[in-house]
Amino acid sequence: MPISLEELPGVEIVHYASEDALVWSRANQVTVEARGERRRFHLPNPGWRALASMSRLARRAARLDKCNAFPVFEDGRVVALVAIRLGQVYRVDVRTGEVTPTLTLRNCRNVLHQSICVTPKGYLYFGEYGTNPDYRPVPVYRSRDGGRSWELAHEFPARSIRHVHGCFWDPYGQRVWVATGDGKGEAYMLSADEELGDLRFFGDGSQDYRTIFPMFLEEAVVWGMDTDLARPHLCRLDRATGELTKLRTFPGPVWYGKALSDGWHVLATATEARPGTSDDRAHLFVSRDALDWHEVFVADHDGLPKKLFKSGVISFADGPQSSAEFYLSGEALRGMDGRSFRCSLTALTREGRDVQPGRLRQVRQRRRAPEPFSVG
């Protein structure tokens, strides 16, 4: 098998994973496992949402499974979480359990996975990701104090973009990159210094610059196009010249990806709702250099109406992980919906041999009882 997957029972979304910590959620319940301890927190879940949250299908239709949980570290320990759910940003104190509202979003329930970044100074950045039908101004927020407070770091003018796909730290250029979307004239890559000054825009607003997760190389920035309006390609932006080169195509829009600590890269395509934009499968690819990609896994969409129950998506967890152990979560995919997995690339994949993509039969379930679940 080119890749092995081991299920984590009871885990809906893995948000962060490293040797020191694991952060995961199910509905409004967020769990932190660190240094042999496990702590569980409940984000507000008012009114009818508590009842609806008891059903995975209802959570999916009402988007009650969606939240963000980004850890804040001090002296190598997780001391807090920045959590985003139902349009509210919270700071969760891991030591006391206190859940404190810190920011109300303008036009956004939560942001995309892996779209919050932290800089060497400890600044946190994220931008609003919402439908924004009126094309109101789109803010990018910054916290200088570990999520205790937030300030407006940048604002895209009204009618310029629909939303921000994410903020990302570039370890080679020592800069923050911001990806925007979605439609014609709205997709750009913005590069800025750590204070979000010295703004540099890349792109012409076309779908070529529409991405959810850029990957940073020493000489280039690389991404898969997140588009259902054009054929998705792998794109390479040369750092020295600013020239964009379109390379291979993918069988569907590329949503999420991840650079692993031992030089490997992974990315996955999604099954978009717009007809003809994908083959109704999520495809997982791996690469040693972020340029030459090989498919190692496919999963079928589960067949439920996408407008209500969402596209089929594979997402990855934040945090330093290697090809021997990394984490992903599935949504609206047959046998993977609302489930998360610990993954490993096998020797066959590491040696670069031609492999046939695996199917869901490769999933192995870890033998332990699921964690108790409540929605209070």
C-alpha positions as CSV (number, residue, x, y, z in Angstrom):
1,M,0.0,0.0,0.0
2,P,1.4,3.5,-0.9
3,I,-0.3,5.0,2.2
4,S,-1.8,3.6,5.4
5,L,-4.7,5.2,7.3
6,E,-5.5,4.5,10.9
7,E,-8.8,5.8,12.2
8,L,-9.1,7.9,15.4
9,P,-12.5,6.8,16.7
10,G,-14.8,9.7,17.8
11,V,-12.6,12.4,16.2
12,E,-14.5,14.5,13.7
13,I,-11.7,17.0,12.8
14,V,-8.1,17.0,13.7
15,H,-7.0,20.7,13.9
16,Y,-3.4,20.4,15.1
17,A,-0.9,17.6,15.6
18,S,2.7,17.4,16.7
19,E,4.9,15.2,18.9
20,D,3.7,17.3,21.9
21,A,0.1,17.9,21.2
22,L,-3.1,16.8,19.5
23,V,-6.1,19.2,19.1
24,W,-9.4,17.8,17.7
25,S,-13.1,18.5,17.8
26,R,-16.5,17.0,17.4
27,A,-19.3,19.5,16.9
28,N,-18.7,22.2,19.6
29,Q,-16.5,20.0,21.8
30,V,-12.8,20.6,21.5
31,T,-10.2,18.3,23.0
32,V,-6.5,19.0,23.7
33,E,-4.2,16.1,24.4
34,A,-0.7,17.1,25.5
35,R,2.0,15.7,27.7
36,G,-0.2,12.8,28.8
37,E,-3.1,14.9,29.8
38,R,-6.5,15.3,28.1
39,R,-8.7,18.4,28.5
40,R,-12.1,19.0,26.9
41,F,-13.9,22.3,26.3
42,H,-17.3,23.2,25.0
43,L,-17.8,26.2,22.7
44,P,-21.2,27.9,22.9
45,N,-23.9,26.0,21.1
46,P,-27.1,28.0,21.7
47,G,-30.7,27.1,21.1
48,W,-31.7,24.4,18.6
49,R,-28.1,23.8,17.7
50,A,-27.5,21.7,20.8
51,L,-30.2,19.2,19.7
52,A,-29.1,19.3,16.0
53,S,-25.5,18.7,17.0
54,M,-26.3,15.2,18.2
55,S,-26.7,14.0,14.6
56,R,-23.8,13.9,12.2
57,L,-26.1,14.5,9.2
58,A,-27.8,17.5,10.9
59,R,-24.4,18.9,12.0
60,R,-23.2,18.6,8.4
61,A,-26.3,20.2,6.9
62,A,-26.3,23.1,9.4
63,R,-22.5,23.4,9.3
64,L,-22.4,22.7,13.1
65,D,-19.4,20.5,12.7
66,K,-17.3,23.5,11.5
67,C,-14.9,25.3,13.8
68,N,-11.3,26.2,14.1
69,A,-9.0,25.5,17.0
70,F,-5.5,26.9,16.8
71,P,-3.1,26.3,19.7
72,V,-1.1,29.1,21.4
73,F,2.2,27.9,22.9
74,E,4.3,29.3,25.7
75,D,7.6,27.6,26.7
76,G,6.7,24.7,24.5
77,R,3.3,24.1,26.2
78,V,-0.2,24.6,24.8
79,V,-1.6,27.3,27.1
80,A,-4.6,28.4,25.0
81,L,-6.6,27.9,21.9
82,V,-7.9,30.4,19.4
83,A,-11.3,29.0,18.5
84,I,-13.7,30.2,15.9
85,R,-17.3,29.0,15.6
86,L,-20.6,30.5,14.5
87,G,-19.1,33.9,13.8
88,Q,-17.4,34.3,17.2
89,V,-13.7,34.2,18.1
90,Y,-12.8,32.8,21.5
91,R,-9.7,32.4,23.6
92,V,-9.8,29.1,25.5
93,D,-7.5,29.0,28.5
94,V,-6.3,25.4,28.6
95,R,-5.2,25.7,32.2
96,T,-8.4,27.2,33.7
97,G,-11.0,26.1,31.1
98,E,-12.3,29.6,30.7
99,V,-13.8,30.3,27.3
100,T,-13.6,34.1,26.6
101,P,-15.2,35.8,23.5
102,T,-12.6,38.1,21.9
103,L,-14.0,39.1,18.5
104,T,-17.2,39.0,16.6
105,L,-16.8,38.5,12.9
106,R,-18.6,40.7,10.3
107,N,-19.5,38.1,7.6
108,C,-18.0,34.8,8.5
109,R,-19.0,31.7,10.6
110,N,-15.5,30.3,10.7
111,V,-12.4,30.2,8.5
112,L,-10.9,27.5,6.3
113,H,-8.6,24.8,7.8
114,Q,-4.9,25.7,8.1
115,S,-5.7,29.4,7.3
116,I,-4.5,30.9,10.6
117,C,-0.8,31.6,10.7
118,V,1.7,32.5,13.5
119,T,4.9,34.5,12.8
120,P,8.2,34.3,14.6
121,K,7.2,37.2,16.8
122,G,4.1,35.3,17.9
123,Y,1.7,37.4,15.9
124,L,-1.5,35.6,14.8
125,Y,-3.2,36.4,11.5
126,F,-6.4,35.4,9.8
127,G,-8.8,36.8,7.3
128,E,-12.6,36.5,7.0
129,Y,-13.9,33.7,4.8
130,G,-17.6,34.1,4.2
131,T,-20.1,34.2,1.3
132,N,-20.2,38.0,1.4
133,P,-22.9,38.4,-1.2
134,D,-22.8,42.2,-1.0
135,Y,-19.0,42.4,-1.5
136,R,-18.4,44.3,1.7
137,P,-14.9,45.1,2.8
138,V,-12.9,42.1,3.9
139,P,-10.8,42.3,7.1
140,V,-7.5,40.6,8.0
141,Y,-7.0,40.5,11.8
142,R,-3.9,40.4,13.9
143,S,-3.3,39.4,17.5
144,R,-0.1,40.4,19.2
145,D,-1.0,38.8,22.6
146,G,-1.8,35.2,21.9
147,G,-5.4,35.7,20.9
148,R,-6.4,37.8,23.9
149,S,-7.3,40.8,21.7
150,W,-7.5,41.5,17.9
151,E,-6.8,44.5,15.7
152,L,-7.6,45.2,12.1
153,A,-4.2,44.7,10.2
154,H,-5.5,45.1,6.7
155,E,-8.8,45.6,4.9
156,F,-9.6,44.8,1.3
157,P,-11.9,47.4,-0.1
158,A,-15.5,46.8,-0.9
159,R,-16.2,44.9,-4.2
160,S,-12.5,44.0,-4.6
161,I,-12.7,40.4,-3.3
162,R,-15.3,38.0,-1.9
163,H,-13.2,36.7,0.9
164,V,-9.8,35.6,2.2
165,H,-8.8,32.0,1.8
166,G,-6.0,32.2,4.4
167,C,-2.9,33.7,5.9
168,F,0.4,31.7,5.6
169,W,3.9,32.2,6.9
170,D,6.7,31.9,4.3
171,P,9.9,30.6,6.1
172,Y,12.1,31.5,3.2
173,G,11.0,35.0,2.5
174,Q,10.1,35.7,6.1
175,R,6.8,37.1,5.1
176,V,3.1,36.7,5.5
177,W,1.2,35.6,2.4
178,V,-2.6,36.2,2.0
179,A,-4.7,34.3,-0.6
180,T,-8.0,35.7,-1.8
181,G,-10.9,34.6,-4.0
182,D,-13.1,33.7,-5.7
183,G,-14.5,35.0,-9.0
184,K,-13.1,36.8,-12.0
185,G,-10.8,39.6,-10.9
186,E,-10.8,38.5,-7.2
187,A,-8.0,36.0,-6.9
188,Y,-4.7,37.4,-5.8
189,M,-1.7,36.5,-3.7
190,L,-0.6,39.3,-1.3
191,S,2.9,39.2,0.3
192,A,3.7,41.4,3.3
193,D,6.3,41.7,6.0
194,E,5.7,40.4,9.5
195,E,3.9,43.7,10.5
196,L,1.7,43.3,7.3
197,G,3.5,46.3,5.8
198,D,5.4,46.5,2.5
199,L,2.5,45.0,0.6
200,R,3.2,43.2,-2.7
201,F,0.4,41.9,-4.9
202,F,0.8,39.0,-7.3
203,G,-1.7,38.1,-9.9
204,D,-4.2,39.6,-12.3
205,G,-7.3,38.4,-10.4
206,S,-7.7,35.3,-12.7
207,Q,-8.3,31.8,-11.5
208,D,-4.6,31.0,-11.9
209,Y,-4.0,32.8,-8.6
210,R,-6.9,31.2,-6.8
211,T,-5.6,28.9,-4.1
212,I,-6.4,27.7,-0.6
213,F,-2.9,26.5,0.4
214,P,0.4,27.8,-1.1
215,M,3.6,25.8,-0.5
216,F,6.9,27.7,-0.1
217,L,10.1,26.6,-1.7
218,E,13.4,28.4,-1.7
219,E,13.1,29.7,-5.2
220,A,9.3,29.6,-5.8
221,V,5.8,29.5,-4.3
222,V,3.7,26.6,-5.6
223,W,0.0,25.9,-5.4
224,G,-2.8,23.9,-6.8
225,M,-5.7,26.0,-8.2
226,D,-8.8,25.9,-6.1
227,T,-11.2,26.6,-9.0
228,D,-14.5,25.3,-10.4
229,L,-14.5,27.9,-13.1
230,A,-11.4,26.7,-15.0
231,R,-9.3,23.6,-15.3
232,P,-7.2,23.3,-12.1
233,H,-3.4,23.3,-12.7
234,L,-0.3,23.2,-10.5
235,C,1.1,26.7,-10.5
236,R,4.7,27.8,-9.8
237,L,5.5,31.5,-9.0
238,D,9.2,32.3,-9.4
239,R,10.4,34.4,-6.5
240,A,13.1,36.2,-8.6
241,T,11.1,37.1,-11.7
242,G,7.5,36.9,-10.6
243,E,6.7,34.7,-13.6
244,L,3.9,32.2,-13.2
245,T,4.2,28.8,-14.8
246,K,1.2,26.4,-15.1
247,L,2.3,22.8,-14.8
248,R,0.3,19.6,-14.6
249,T,-3.5,19.4,-14.2
250,F,-5.5,17.9,-11.4
251,P,-8.8,15.9,-11.6
252,G,-10.6,18.5,-9.5
253,P,-10.1,21.7,-7.5
254,V,-7.2,21.6,-5.0
255,W,-8.4,22.6,-1.6
256,Y,-5.9,21.6,1.1
257,G,-2.3,20.7,1.2
258,K,0.6,20.4,3.6
259,A,4.4,20.6,3.7
260,L,5.7,17.8,5.9
261,S,8.8,18.2,8.0
262,D,10.9,15.6,6.2
263,G,10.6,17.2,2.7
264,W,7.4,15.5,1.5
265,H,4.3,17.4,0.5
266,V,0.7,16.3,0.3
267,L,-2.4,17.8,-1.3
268,A,-6.0,16.7,-2.1
269,T,-8.6,17.6,-4.6
270,A,-12.3,18.1,-3.7
271,T,-15.6,17.2,-5.4
272,E,-17.2,20.5,-6.1
273,A,-20.9,21.1,-6.5
274,R,-20.7,22.7,-9.9
275,P,-21.2,19.9,-12.6
276,G,-18.2,18.9,-14.6
277,T,-15.6,20.3,-12.3
278,S,-14.4,17.0,-10.8
279,D,-14.9,13.3,-11.2
280,D,-16.8,13.0,-7.9
281,R,-13.8,11.6,-6.1
282,A,-11.3,13.2,-3.7
283,H,-7.8,12.4,-4.8
284,L,-4.8,12.5,-2.5
285,F,-1.4,13.2,-4.1
286,V,2.2,13.2,-2.6
287,S,5.4,14.8,-3.8
288,R,9.0,15.0,-2.8
289,D,9.6,18.5,-4.3
290,A,6.1,20.0,-4.5
291,L,6.4,19.9,-8.4
292,D,6.2,16.2,-9.3
293,W,3.0,14.7,-7.9
294,H,1.8,11.1,-7.6
295,E,-1.7,10.0,-6.7
296,V,-1.8,7.5,-3.8
297,F,-5.4,7.5,-2.5
298,V,-8.9,8.2,-3.8
299,A,-12.3,8.3,-2.0
300,D,-15.7,8.6,-3.6
301,H,-18.2,11.4,-2.7
302,D,-21.0,9.8,-0.6
303,G,-23.7,10.8,-3.0
304,L,-25.8,13.2,-0.8
305,P,-26.8,16.5,-2.4
306,K,-23.8,18.7,-2.3
307,K,-25.5,22.1,-2.0
308,L,-27.0,20.9,1.4
309,F,-24.5,18.3,2.6
310,K,-21.3,19.7,1.0
311,S,-18.5,18.7,-1.4
312,G,-16.2,15.8,-0.6
313,V,-13.1,17.2,1.1
314,I,-9.9,15.9,2.6
315,S,-8.3,18.4,5.0
316,F,-5.0,18.2,6.9
317,A,-4.0,19.2,10.4
318,D,-1.7,22.2,11.3
319,G,1.5,21.4,13.1
320,P,4.9,19.8,12.3
321,Q,4.3,16.3,11.0
322,S,6.3,13.9,8.9
323,S,5.6,11.4,6.1
324,A,5.8,8.7,8.8
325,E,2.9,10.3,10.7
326,F,0.5,13.0,9.6
327,Y,-3.2,13.6,10.1
328,L,-6.2,14.1,7.9
329,S,-9.9,14.4,8.2
330,G,-12.7,13.5,5.7
331,E,-16.0,15.2,4.9
332,A,-18.8,14.0,2.6
333,L,-16.8,11.1,1.4
334,R,-17.9,7.5,1.4
335,G,-16.6,5.8,4.6
336,M,-14.7,8.9,5.7
337,D,-17.4,11.5,6.5
338,G,-16.8,13.1,9.9
339,R,-13.8,10.8,10.5
340,S,-10.1,11.5,11.1
341,F,-7.0,9.4,10.5
342,R,-3.4,9.0,11.4
343,C,-1.5,8.4,8.1
344,S,1.8,7.2,7.0
345,L,3.5,7.0,3.6
346,T,4.9,3.5,3.0
347,A,8.4,2.5,1.8
348,L,7.0,2.0,-1.7
349,T,5.9,5.6,-1.9
350,R,9.1,6.9,-0.3
351,E,11.2,5.1,-2.9
352,G,9.4,6.9,-5.7
353,R,8.1,3.8,-7.4
354,D,5.0,3.9,-9.6
355,V,2.1,2.9,-7.4
356,Q,-1.6,2.4,-8.0
357,P,-3.8,4.7,-5.8
358,G,-5.3,3.1,-2.8
359,R,-9.0,3.0,-2.1
360,L,-10.9,3.2,1.2
361,R,-10.3,-0.5,2.0
362,Q,-6.9,0.5,3.3
363,V,-8.4,2.3,6.3
364,R,-7.6,0.5,9.5
365,Q,-9.4,1.3,12.7
366,R,-7.5,1.7,15.9
367,R,-9.0,-0.6,18.5
368,R,-10.1,1.5,21.4
369,A,-13.5,2.7,22.5
370,P,-14.7,6.1,21.2
371,E,-14.5,9.0,23.5
372,P,-17.8,10.0,25.3
373,F,-19.6,12.8,23.4
374,S,-21.9,15.6,24.7
375,V,-23.1,18.8,23.1
376,G,-23.8,20.9,26.2
